[in-house]
Amino acid sequence: MSITTSKDFYRILGVSEDAGKDEIRKAYRKLAKRHHPDANAGNPEAAERFKEIGEAYSVLSNDEKRQQYDQMRKYGGFDPRASRAQGRPGQAGSEAFSFDDLGGLGDIFSSIFDRGRRRTEGFERRGPRRGQDVKFAVEISLKTAVKGGKISIEVPITEECTTCSGSGARPGSGLRSCVECGGSGTVSFGQGGFAVNRPCPACMGRGAVPEALCTSCGGGGQLQQKRKLQVTVPAGVDTGSKLRLTGQGARGESGGSPGDLILTFQVKPHSFFRRKGLDIHVTIPINVAQAILGSKVKVRTVHGSHAVLTIPPGTQSGTRFRIAGQGVTKDGRTGNQYVEVKVETPESMPEEGREKIREFAEVTGMRY
């Protein structure tokens, strides 16, 4: 793909000629995500647009290449062969561009083509490779978070197809060299200093395509399955706590060890108990008589038992009481349970009761 002044890389990315690197980077990320071939299956225009975006970013994100391109635009022409001939002092020929030159942004190109990126040296299978780690969020109850316990989960995991061993070929058939990339597993667009290499989309970087597609995976070499597991939740976990299960991740390739399963817990809100660190907080209602005269009330604890709380005479609404040792236990420390009382007044009362309240108000000097 020749690069001439007719290609306006600034227009392709939608930025001005004075745009800084951060602005160029943001524009590239947004457009690359929108026009990625995997997000626009069967749309050749999107694939071509994706190539243009990558070519534009590879130039404008590199100070030297951007300067050369700006000169090309200014003076009306640029010969890529001249760029290759000049090179840098002490370097030979062209300066190839790779995903590594993109830093972290290279992942936008390579993440979807991960299998290809791992197999770019032709289509012969490598030695054993460890499976990928799998991250999964698990929702648990507050009771399970505090006390621990066993839960059942189903984890979707993408694994190598066991029917074809990940080759994508129907058992009994073979692989043939990919015509698109000539068996190399990579394709490039642009020329000279502007060349960008990426895994071949036709063979997903493997360098070969199946002669006959595997009926189980459709030629993809991978299948998404649901794995059922019994998990023991440690006591004291909270939202954001993680648990690593060794060997429960994606299956390894060519006999390699499996990856790990990393669980992240999300604790569901409870209708009565509220957790703050190792402490448990609750709010209970008491009536006017209990607040004035004092009382004893039973309060549920997060551990399933009941504690007797003494309400002293004259307790005000909003007063908090501490029940020691009834919080969460973790790492050898145990929190407390805090009980806030809320004084509730009756919405209706018989006349006899109202009369008693009036007498009480007169005795105590209350105004009403």
Order of alpha helices (4+ residues) and beta strands (2+ residues): alpha-alpha-alpha-alpha-alpha-alpha-alpha-beta-alpha-beta-beta-beta-beta-beta-beta-beta-beta-beta-beta-alpha-beta-beta-beta-beta-beta-beta-alpha
